[in-house]
């Protein structure tokens, strides 16, 4: 079953060892794959925790539900892979919350969970600078909700956009990363993947894609400047802000 395969991919990625230094590519990357929520936006987990604290005494309620509740995890897989619409997913998650003593309205649940997310203007500016210097960029995202990208022009932000619900595969499965690399026309070993979740980076590493764990925009933009600045004159000022002009 598709669902079982996706769950197994997550388990394999979570259990995969860190890539040893001697196994990492010696040459610098030439392309970037990036997550959307939590990288190009403010923290997904902070938004989850804010919502959880509003509806319960446990700020980790939603995280625990998706991670530890078997039925909720299966619903998430089906939804992110495009096999279950938002309304059905919300109804199922509301039912799982009800089993835990938390009664919420299903309609609008996804929007409420993600209401705390805002654009990260520093990271959006970093993508523009990368592309201005000829670095191809792909957004690789697990879709949560039917309209989770509303207000963002993804095609203007990246050369390639790969969404889990559109291809029927999600991170940390190999297929979604491979699809992004193929569409960019680059080998996985030539890419760096930016993600706020380490198991997604371990999933990418199984294809030879090096990982950049996103903790905050300053650290990530500094790391990108180090990766792509050598020999090319490319650098990113992490404090440039959204209004700073992009290089010619």
C-alpha positions as CSV (number, residue, x, y, z in Angstrom):
1,X,0.0,0.0,0.0
2,X,1.1,3.5,-0.7
3,X,0.5,4.6,2.9
4,X,2.7,1.8,4.3
5,X,5.5,2.6,1.9
6,X,5.4,6.3,2.9
7,X,5.5,5.4,6.6
8,X,8.4,3.1,6.0
9,X,10.3,5.8,4.2
10,X,9.9,8.1,7.2
11,X,11.1,5.4,9.6
12,X,14.1,4.6,7.4
13,X,15.0,8.3,7.3
14,X,14.6,8.7,11.0
15,X,16.8,5.7,11.6
16,X,19.4,6.5,9.0
17,X,22.9,7.4,10.4
18,X,24.5,10.8,9.8
19,X,26.5,11.0,6.6
20,X,30.2,10.7,7.6
21,X,32.4,13.6,6.7
22,X,34.5,11.4,4.4
23,X,31.4,10.4,2.5
24,X,30.3,14.0,1.7
25,X,31.1,15.5,-1.7
26,X,34.4,17.3,-1.9
27,X,33.2,19.8,-4.5
28,X,30.9,22.7,-3.5
29,X,27.2,22.4,-4.4
30,X,25.9,24.0,-7.6
31,X,22.1,23.9,-6.8
32,X,19.8,24.4,-3.9
33,X,16.7,22.5,-2.8
34,X,14.7,24.2,-0.1
35,X,11.8,23.4,2.1
36,X,8.9,25.9,2.2
37,X,7.2,26.0,5.6
38,X,9.7,26.7,8.4
39,X,12.4,27.8,6.0
40,X,10.8,30.4,3.7
41,X,8.3,31.1,6.5
42,X,8.6,31.5,10.2
43,X,8.7,28.4,12.3
44,X,6.0,25.7,11.6
45,X,6.6,24.2,15.1
46,X,6.1,27.6,16.8
47,X,2.8,27.9,15.0
48,X,1.8,24.3,16.0
49,X,2.7,25.1,19.6
50,X,0.8,28.4,19.7
51,X,-2.4,26.6,18.4
52,X,-1.9,23.7,20.8
53,X,-1.6,26.1,23.8
54,X,-4.8,27.8,22.8
55,X,-6.9,24.6,22.7
56,X,-5.2,22.5,25.4
57,X,-2.8,22.5,28.3
58,X,-0.2,20.8,26.1
59,X,1.8,23.1,23.8
60,X,3.2,20.0,22.1
61,X,-0.3,18.5,21.4
62,X,-0.2,18.8,17.6
63,X,3.4,17.7,17.3
64,X,2.8,14.6,19.5
65,X,-0.4,13.8,17.5
66,X,1.4,13.8,14.1
67,X,4.4,12.0,15.5
68,X,3.0,9.5,18.0
69,X,-0.6,8.8,17.0
70,X,-0.7,6.1,14.4
71,X,-4.1,7.1,12.9
72,X,-3.2,10.8,12.8
73,X,0.2,10.0,11.1
74,X,-1.6,7.9,8.5
75,X,-4.0,10.8,7.8
76,X,-1.1,13.1,7.4
77,X,0.6,10.8,4.9
78,X,-2.6,10.5,2.8
79,X,-3.2,14.2,2.9
80,X,0.3,15.3,2.1
81,X,0.5,12.8,-0.8
82,X,-2.7,14.3,-2.3
83,X,-4.9,11.3,-1.7
84,X,-7.1,13.0,0.9
85,X,-8.6,16.5,0.6
86,X,-8.3,19.1,3.3
87,X,-11.9,18.7,4.6
88,X,-11.6,15.0,5.1
89,X,-8.2,15.4,6.7
90,X,-9.5,18.1,9.1
91,X,-12.4,15.9,10.1
92,X,-10.1,13.0,10.8
93,X,-7.6,15.1,12.8
94,X,-10.5,16.7,14.8
95,X,-11.6,13.1,15.6
96,X,-8.2,12.1,16.9
97,X,-8.0,15.3,19.0
98,X,-11.5,14.5,20.4
99,X,-10.2,11.1,21.5
100,X,-7.6,13.0,23.5
101,X,-10.2,15.2,25.2
102,X,-9.8,18.2,22.9
103,X,-12.9,19.3,21.1
104,X,-12.3,21.5,18.0
105,X,-14.3,22.5,15.0
106,X,-13.0,20.5,11.9
107,X,-13.6,23.3,9.3
108,X,-10.7,25.6,9.3
109,X,-8.5,23.4,11.4
110,X,-5.5,23.4,9.0
111,X,-5.6,27.2,8.7
112,X,-5.8,27.6,12.5
113,X,-2.8,25.3,13.1
114,X,-0.7,27.2,10.6
115,X,-2.0,30.7,11.4
116,X,1.2,31.7,13.2
117,X,3.4,31.3,10.1
118,X,4.6,34.4,8.3
119,X,7.0,35.0,5.3
120,X,10.7,35.0,6.3
121,X,11.8,37.9,4.2
122,X,15.5,37.3,4.8
123,X,15.3,33.8,3.4
124,X,13.1,35.0,0.5
125,X,15.7,37.6,-0.3
126,X,18.5,34.9,-0.1
127,X,16.7,32.9,-2.8
128,X,16.5,35.9,-5.1
129,X,20.3,36.5,-4.6
130,X,21.1,32.8,-5.3
131,X,19.2,32.8,-8.5
132,X,20.6,36.2,-9.5
133,X,24.0,34.6,-9.3
134,X,23.0,31.7,-11.5
135,X,22.3,29.1,-8.8
136,X,19.3,27.0,-9.7
137,X,16.7,26.7,-6.9
138,X,13.9,24.1,-6.3
139,X,11.3,24.4,-3.6
140,X,10.6,20.9,-2.3
141,X,7.6,20.9,0.1
142,X,5.1,18.7,1.8
143,X,1.7,20.3,1.4
144,X,-0.4,20.8,4.5
145,X,-3.8,22.2,3.4
146,X,-5.3,22.9,0.0
147,X,-4.2,26.6,0.1
148,X,-1.1,26.6,2.2
149,X,0.9,28.5,-0.5
150,X,-1.7,31.2,-0.9
151,X,0.0,34.6,-1.0
152,X,3.2,33.2,-2.3
153,X,4.2,33.2,-6.0
154,X,6.3,30.0,-5.9
155,X,7.1,30.0,-9.6
156,X,8.7,33.5,-9.1
157,X,10.7,32.3,-6.1
158,X,12.3,29.2,-7.7
159,X,13.2,27.6,-11.0
160,X,11.4,24.4,-10.0
161,X,8.6,23.7,-7.6
162,X,7.9,20.2,-6.4
163,X,4.9,19.7,-4.1
164,X,4.1,16.4,-2.4
165,X,0.4,16.5,-3.1
166,X,1.1,17.0,-6.9
167,X,3.5,14.1,-7.4
168,X,2.0,11.7,-4.8
169,X,5.2,11.4,-2.7
170,X,6.5,13.3,0.3
171,X,9.6,14.0,2.2
172,X,11.6,12.2,3.4
173,X,11.0,9.7,0.6
174,X,13.6,9.5,-2.1
175,X,11.2,10.2,-5.0
176,X,10.4,13.8,-4.2
177,X,14.1,14.8,-4.0
178,X,14.9,12.9,-7.1
179,X,12.1,14.6,-9.0
180,X,13.4,18.0,-7.9
181,X,17.0,17.1,-9.1
182,X,15.7,15.7,-12.4
183,X,13.6,18.8,-13.1
184,X,16.6,21.1,-12.3
185,X,18.8,18.9,-14.5
186,X,21.4,18.3,-11.8
187,X,22.8,15.3,-10.0
188,X,21.8,14.9,-6.3
189,X,25.5,15.1,-5.3
190,X,25.5,18.6,-6.7
191,X,22.7,19.8,-4.4
192,X,22.3,21.1,-0.9
193,X,18.9,20.7,0.8
194,X,17.7,23.3,3.3
195,X,15.1,22.0,5.8
196,X,14.1,22.7,9.4
197,X,13.4,19.0,10.1
198,X,16.5,16.7,10.4
199,X,14.8,13.5,9.2
200,X,14.0,15.3,5.9
201,X,17.7,16.0,5.5
202,X,18.6,12.4,6.3
203,X,16.1,11.3,3.7
204,X,17.8,13.5,1.1
205,X,21.3,12.3,2.2
206,X,20.3,8.8,1.0
207,X,20.6,10.1,-2.5
208,X,23.9,11.9,-1.8
209,X,22.3,15.3,-1.3
210,X,24.1,17.3,1.4
211,X,22.0,18.9,4.1
212,X,21.7,22.3,5.7
213,X,19.7,22.3,8.9
214,X,17.7,25.5,9.1
215,X,17.6,26.9,12.6
216,X,17.3,30.6,11.8
217,X,17.7,32.8,8.7
218,X,21.0,34.4,9.9
219,X,22.8,31.1,10.2
220,X,21.4,29.7,7.0
221,X,22.2,32.7,4.9
222,X,25.7,32.7,6.4
223,X,26.1,29.1,5.5
224,X,24.9,29.7,1.9
225,X,27.4,32.5,1.5
226,X,30.2,30.1,2.6
227,X,28.9,27.4,0.2
228,X,28.4,29.5,-2.9
229,X,30.7,32.5,-2.3
230,X,34.1,30.8,-2.8
231,X,35.6,31.7,-6.1
232,X,32.4,33.4,-7.4
233,X,32.3,36.6,-5.4
234,X,28.8,35.5,-4.2
235,X,27.9,36.4,-0.6
236,X,24.7,37.0,1.3
237,X,24.3,39.6,3.9
238,X,22.0,38.0,6.5
239,X,20.8,41.5,7.6
240,X,20.1,42.8,4.1
241,X,16.3,42.7,4.7
242,X,13.5,42.5,2.1
243,X,14.1,46.0,0.8
244,X,17.7,45.6,-0.1
245,X,18.4,45.6,-3.8
246,X,19.3,42.3,-5.4
247,X,22.7,42.2,-7.2
248,X,22.7,42.8,-10.9
